Amino acid sequence: MAKAQNTLRKKDRLKSRKSINALFEEGETIKAFPLVLKYRVLEGNSFGLKAAFVVPKRRIRLAVTRNKVKRRIREAYRTLNAELKTVLHQNQSAIDLIIIYRSSEVVDFKALQEKIIVILQRLTKELNSQELYEEKN
């Protein structure tokens, strides 16, 4: 069996302004400081996972530092999203998500990785509980 690739391709990025606005209006939230995850389960029977990463200028002023934090978040997400992809594939569901950085201090990669593990586990648990609820009804 081939090993699953941990990639974050262009097609896996959430870029549509319409989708992002809908996500902020209708999405659910999971918090684990310094990160906030907003997600929205999409209607239909298609499999997909699109993600965006935000570091507000209000929190971190220097663009170099903002980009560094975004790179760290993207890398941690890229290496840890395999379990989430598996759950979505089993349930034949699609999801859009945004990970927002909320601290004004730069957190090291290891701490970000731990927080991403926490929010992705919570998201996986929520998705599994939603599927169980829908099966009962």
C-alpha positions in Angstrom: 0.0 0.0 0.0 1.3 3.4 -0.9 2.1 5.9 1.8 -0.3 8.9 1.9 1.4 12.1 0.8 1.3 15.1 3.1 0.9 17.8 0.6 -0.9 21.1 0.5 -1.6 21.7 -3.1 -3.2 24.8 -4.7 -6.5 23.0 -5.1 -6.5 22.3 -1.3 -6.4 26.1 -0.5 -9.5 28.0 0.3 -9.4 31.1 -2.0 -12.9 31.9 -3.0 -14.2 35.1 -1.4 -17.7 33.8 -1.5 -16.7 30.6 0.4 -14.7 32.6 2.9 -17.6 35.0 3.6 -20.0 32.0 4.0 -17.6 30.4 6.3 -17.4 33.4 8.6 -21.2 33.9 8.5 -22.3 30.2 9.0 -19.2 28.4 10.3 -18.6 26.7 13.6 -15.6 27.6 15.8 -13.0 25.6 17.7 -10.5 27.5 19.9 -7.1 26.5 21.3 -5.0 29.6 22.1 -3.3 31.0 20.0 -5.3 29.4 17.2 -9.0 29.6 16.2 -10.4 27.2 13.7 -13.5 28.1 11.8 -15.1 25.4 9.7 -18.1 24.7 7.6 -19.4 21.3 6.5 -20.5 21.6 2.8 -23.7 20.1 1.5 -23.6 17.2 -1.0 -21.9 13.8 -1.3 -18.4 15.0 -2.4 -15.1 14.6 -0.6 -12.9 17.6 -0.1 -10.9 19.7 2.3 -10.0 23.3 1.7 -8.0 25.4 4.1 -6.9 29.0 4.6 -4.5 30.5 7.1 -4.8 34.0 8.6 -2.4 36.0 10.7 -3.9 39.5 11.2 -1.8 42.5 10.7 -3.4 44.0 13.9 -1.7 41.2 15.9 1.7 41.0 14.2 2.8 44.2 12.4 5.9 43.1 10.5 5.1 41.2 7.2 8.2 39.1 7.6 7.1 37.8 11.0 3.5 37.3 9.8 4.7 35.2 6.9 7.0 33.2 9.2 4.0 32.4 11.5 1.8 31.5 8.5 4.6 29.1 7.1 4.8 27.4 10.5 1.0 27.0 10.7 0.8 25.7 7.1 3.6 23.2 7.7 2.1 21.9 11.0 -1.3 21.6 9.3 0.2 19.9 6.2 1.9 17.2 8.3 -1.0 16.5 10.6 -4.2 16.6 8.5 -4.1 12.9 7.3 -6.5 11.7 10.0 -9.0 14.5 9.2 -8.8 13.6 5.5 -9.4 9.9 6.3 -12.6 10.8 8.3 -13.9 13.0 5.6 -13.2 10.4 3.0 -15.0 7.7 5.0 -18.0 10.0 5.6 -18.0 11.3 2.0 -18.2 14.9 3.2 -16.5 18.1 2.3 -15.3 20.9 4.6 -13.9 24.4 4.4 -11.7 25.7 7.2 -9.7 28.7 8.3 -7.0 28.7 10.9 -6.6 32.1 12.5 -3.6 33.1 14.6 -4.7 35.2 17.7 -1.5 36.0 19.6 0.7 39.0 19.3 3.8 37.0 20.2 5.4 34.6 17.9 5.0 31.0 19.1 7.6 28.3 18.2 6.8 25.5 15.8 6.5 22.8 18.4 3.8 24.7 20.3 1.9 25.5 17.1 2.0 21.8 16.2 0.6 20.8 19.5 -2.3 23.3 19.2 -3.0 22.1 15.7 -3.2 18.5 16.9 -5.7 19.7 19.6 -8.0 21.6 17.2 -7.9 18.9 14.5 -8.7 16.2 17.0 -11.7 18.3 18.3 -12.8 18.8 14.7 -12.6 15.1 13.9 -14.6 14.3 17.1 -17.2 16.9 16.1 -17.5 15.5 12.5 -17.8 11.9 13.9 -20.5 13.0 16.3 -22.4 14.8 13.5 -22.3 11.7 11.4 -23.6 9.5 14.2 -26.4 12.0 14.8 -27.4 12.1 11.1 -27.4 8.3 11.0 -29.9 8.0 13.9 -32.3 10.5 12.2 
